[in-house]
Amino acid sequence: MPNIRCIGEEDVAQVLELYQTVYGDSYPGKDLAESSWVKKSVFDRDVIWVVAEEEGRAIGAASVLLNVGHPDDLIAQFGRLAVHPDYQKQGIGTHLMEAQLASIREAAEFGFTEVPTSHSGTQKIAFRGGFCAVGFNPLKYRLQGERESVGVFAILLGEAWQLRRNDPRLIAPVLHVANVAMQNMSLPNDLLLESNPEPYPSGEEMNFLLDDYNYELRHRLLRIARARSQNPEVFSGISLDYGYLKFKAHNAKYLVAKQHGNPVGAIGYAMDDVDHKLRIFDLLALDEEVEGFLLRQGLARLEQRLKPDVVSIDVSAYSPRIQETLYLLEFVPTAYCPAMVFQNGERLDVVKMMKLRIPYQPRPMDLIEGMVLVQKAVEELFLQQERSRVLSTFTRAVPIFSGLAERDLSKVHHICEELRVPAGHEVFSQLSESKAMFVVVEGEVKITTAEHEDIALVRPGEVFGELALIDGLPRSAAAECTEDSLLLVIRQGDFEQFVRQYPRLGVEILRRLSQVLSGRLRESVQDLLDYKRQLVEYERRLQVAR
């Protein structure tokens, strides 16, 4: 077994050579190619390096960064684990992880590491060290022109769990990921579903303007930050308290919201030009109108200006309104971190959320069991977002959905199934028990009786079979596609559950559905009256002819 010890200045050259051998130019930490940074980190009290040595040669190395977040958070990031190819699969990586953990037991209460999803070796090392999969960040890093996905693993240390605030309030998509994270960490689940939180208002009517930060605004923004410090919603290790040099070192900036020339809030951001990644690290606002304006207009301005591939933000698990606002802005929860940050004597759960501005394409991965569960949970939400984007354009044009807010449309999308039916195929037959409503997206559907008498043609944007959502009785007519068609299906059981979960929205859709039925009934009555008039006229003419 090699000797594992803390790094010394004399090891720097060998460690750099080791990383070059293991990772080549593909490692995301570009500082590993700079001997000055590695040499400086040897003497940095917030960086702990360990090396595995055999016969005077460094054959493995790993490091821990302390105080990754706010100093009070006691967060440690584990990483830069490398074992020489000639010595892999001998347990050296596991021993390095054990040495890392032993070195920070008294200095951290929450530890995390990001591991590649392309091979399971590092995931297994993290798991054997007591880390558990809590997240999946798709396409987070950019390596040699391609984007790399990583898994997020976490471990609780010291008194983290004992200090944790109970009963986080989560929107449904966040709860979907959080349940898996809590299960993987074998923690008691006290997560609460916030079924219908109001997103923050847009602030469009408040005449806010956006401006770049300058140092003269610092004292006024600090007052806003202190007033809102009791219930922060965005977390990071960067603060407005930083001086100019520290801000510059983190490439940190603010975009300021002003009203009548006075600052009323700001959004803090840092752009990584290597990974094309935008990180939101702070959100200051006098009220919820400013907060909603910054999250919508501020983020839109930054995306337009910086054109990132990825936007990330860490938010409170106890603030469902910011979760809902971000989800409507196409952010997806990618990790759930219990007891990650320290605030007002308690440790708080954190939701990591990410927005992809490039298409998400699932790729082959080599994952351990716990990582598979969380990867599937996150990937499902990204695919739902992609699907919602496609459906939104169409559903806005459907009368029973037109005019609904974006947040309401996204809820409707969750109960819609897509069905492709070739031309000439039946959707349902007369007297069948098909309990679903259909919306035509593409193609055309013919409604007929058992005697093959045509009743109506249903075209894109129109619905049919809607009575099934109301009475559930057998079909009074048959439906057949006259062209290759794409249909949206809303099943009676899913709709009933939807109404129970979102009663206000369910009642609104039922009201619009009743208007469609009323319109059809009026048309039928009018057709009947027209037919009666024609029949009377026919009989009158017949009598005259006699």
Buried (B, 14 or more C-beta within 10 A) or exposed (E): EBEBEEBEEEBBEBBBEBBBEBBEEEBBBEEBBEEEBBBEBBEEEEBBBBBBBBEEBBBBBBBBBBBBBBEEBBBBBBBBBBBBEEBBEBBBBBBBBBBBBEBBEEBBBBBBBBBBBBEBBBBBBBBEBBBBBBBBBBBBBBBEEEBBBBBBBBBBBBEBBEBBBEEBBBBBBBBBBBBBBBBBBEBEEEBBEBEBBEBBBBBEEBEBEBBEBEEEBBEEBBEBBEEBEEEBBBBBBBBBEBEEEEBEEBEBBBBBBBBEEEBBBBBBBBBBEEBBBBBBBBBBBBBBBBBBBBBBBBBEBBBEEBEBBBBBBBBBBBBBBBBBBBBBBBBBBBBBBBBBBBBEEEBBBBBBBBBBEEEBEEEEBEBBEBBBBBBEBBBBBBEBBBBBEEBBEBBBEBBBBEEBEEBBBBBBBBBBEEBEBEEEEBBBBBEEEBBBBBBBBEBBBBBBEEEEEEEBEBEBBBBBBBBBBBEEEBBEBBBBBEBBBBBBBBBBEBBEEBBEBBEEBBEBBBEBBBEBBEEEEEEEEEEEEEEEEEEEEEEEEEEEEE
